[in-house]
Amino acid sequence: MVSQNIYFTKYSNDKFEILNKYKVFITKEQVEEALRLPDAAVKKSKYFYYRRDGLTVVVKKEGRTSKIVTFYPTK
C-alpha cells in the first residue's frame, strides 16, 4: 500500500468546532478512518468523496497528500 499523508485544511479543522455548536460530534480519527477504510468512494471532477458510517469526507489529492477539504454527516 502506498503511504499517504493526510492534511486537514484550515476550514476542515474549523469544521469540528462548527459542528460541535450544533451538537454534532465527529473526531479526526473518524474522518481519517473514512478516508482509509471507506464503505464507498466516488470521484467527481478533482475531488474524491469517501463515505463511511454516516460520514462523508471530501478530499483533494495532491501527489501523496490527501487534503481534507471538508466533511459532513450523512444519512
Buried (B, 14 or more C-beta within 10 A) or exposed (E): EEEBEBEBEEEBEEBBEEBEEEEEEBEBEBBBBBBEEBEEBEEEEEBBBBBBEEBBBBBBEEEEEBBBBBBEEEE
